[in-house]
Amino acid sequence: MDDFVNLASLLLLAALSVSPATSCDFPKVLQIKNDDMPWYSHIRSNGSRGTEYYFRHNVMEIHYKDGGKSPLRWKCTLTFHDKLLLKREDHLINSYYKCAKFLFRSRSVVQVLWSHEAKVFDLALCDDKNLTLDTWPLVRFSTLGSDYTPCPFSGGYDMDIEDSQLGENGCNRMLRPMRMESECLGGEGVTFDFLSSNCLPDVKMFVKQKTTCVTNWKDHKNHYVILKRDGDENLWCLAMPSHHKDPSKVTAYLFADLSCRADADRSVSIRKELKFLTLTLHKRVFPSLCEDEYDKCSQVECKSYLKQECQKSCGLCSALSAPVQCNYPEIFKGTWFLKSPESLKRIEITDSNLSIENVGNFQCVSFPDSPSSVLTNMYTTVSLNSNGCRPRYTCLKLSTLGPSVLRYSLSQSYAWPALEKDFGSNICNEDRFMADPLPIDDMYRSYEGAGKPVVSLQPPPKQINCNLTWVHTVSATLPEGYVCMGSIFQACEDPTRLRVEFNSCSTLVPTTTDYVCIGDFEGHYWERILLVQNLNDPSDTLCFVFSKIYPIEAYSFVASQCDKKSFSFGRSGIRKPLLKLQYRHEPEPCKSVPAVHDADSHATTTPMPSEENLRDGHHFYHANSSGSHNPSPILGTGSQHGQHEPVKAGEYNDDPTTQIDGAPHRAIQDYSAATTTRCDFILMTLLTSSLVLLVT
């Protein structure tokens, strides 16, 4: 039997040795070219990057910059489900094996689970029980600037801090507490307020430090968030408990040395090795605009420098001095939805409150110097929260773009108690209307003079005349570079109905899609924006943007991007359109599109988005071989046998998708199935050979 086991191992090794080397490349998202920056790990607060990773085809080289260790070279020998079995190949040794599993947290942040090393080939190395997570993530700085995710938790806390190496911060004993606030309004990120330069810990932050969330993930205990400061490459990892026994008191860890771990306080060696802060967080709720910043305000003498911190105890405010509540106009009230590239957001407007899903609540209030909403379409608002966030002052612009379409724009907000006077004029200063820094950009707040169109959900939207006076023959370029030929035209039988046809590219976009027109408005005065809604999927809401200056060009954008920046941003590449169109006018003004009443065919009235659709991302429809329409992303490309293939205008840019913890990345999935099949065949061959040996 021992001879059989040895022979089986030899057969498996022989089978692997003759397999093509390209069958086990490292995932595409990890690959770097000769002149690219490597992936870095062991990133320290002093700016050093201790380890470099180079992935080229089926080889990974690891270079150690902060010690005398020799470089390591690992070659991928086998894909085993979503793991890679590696063989060490360098000048010191070439007979060690190791298993690795990559967790893709974002395009630029990756974690690795490693097995121990073994001298013999052993697939058991890839058992989950043999894999240990490396707490030092790999970071690719060349693409890091475009990574962004909303932070996974929202709330505000008073904060005591303890340095892992220097001990307790003396400012913990001050009356006024240091603060941490996260995502109090959408896009705000995580802000730390250390109050004074004397309180600043040694973690390379400013006194008031705003950070954006690059990516996040969670385990059974914690949320882990990679934080980045705008404009530079400083990174931190925040470990925040996902469940709290006492939600009013939370212990979190902020790592200036970029190691994401949960056991920071339990080991003396970790405290010596890593620079991090232990954050003791106390939630304090601010239910109104008349509050004290800390509990001990009631025990201190109201000296001039304390009055702003202790407004309630020192009598600077009262319930009677609260701003007057105002109402939004009747025409704005109802349920609306915003279609963006990232999601669908529900918007509720009641008498005095406007709520934007995953952004915030905006209560209409009036200060003595608030601008006239009748003249300016501006509304001063206050956001109050029960999660510990301090109140926010925001200016909101609201206007109508059609019978069922509104446009809104949010200003940059002030956090209470930043303002002492001239509330209305400061909150609604035109200079406050600007987009956030990249990579957030105008995801939450629009550019000056622009705004986000939102469509009525209840009551259902009213259709308008499309006023598309010619049939347009189009050449449409998709985001990944494919060019599709087709036409766009108004239905002769129904001027509110628009049809988009593509005779090629049926594997990429639908052959036929019917829309209804719901908005027609200006971008710049020489630009026209036509807002349309899919007849069979109203969550698919987009626009076509035309320009008199460029009369043969047009662009299509998802609804939230339909504003006066659309055409210029689409043309310059700043904003990525759904479709880039070159078109010409045909002689006929419209084409016949008969109304269909068959229950199995397209509906002739627009159904409303369901709650499920409001949670889904945007999608076009993909025509299958039977001609029916099934949901599919516009970027889905798999070709079907016998169908006409589109022309490709450029190389396809395969941007990676973020992996949910434990699930394989697409780049691994693409080749793991084929390799696993091959592995199964090898094992079956070995089993057959073994049976023959046993019989003989």
Helices and strands as residue ranges (DSSP letters): H 2-17, G 21-24, G 28-30, E 39-43, E 49-56, E 59-64, E 72-80, E 83-88, E 97-104, E 109-114, G 123-126, G 128-130, E 132-133, E 138-139, H 141-144, E 155-163, E 167-168, G 170-173, E 178-182, E 190-193, G 197-199, E 208-218, E 222-228, E 235-241, E 249-255, G 264-266, H 268-273, E 276-283, G 295-299, G 319-321, E 324-325, G 330-332, E 334-339, E 344-349, E 353-356, E 360-366, H 373-376, E 378-383, E 392-402, E 405-410, E 414-415, H 423-427, G 430-432, E 452-458, E 472-477, E 482-490, E 497-502, E 512-522, E 527-534, E 541-547, E 553-558, G 559-561, H 566-572, E 579-585, H 611-615, E 620-623, E 629-632, E 647-648, H 666-695
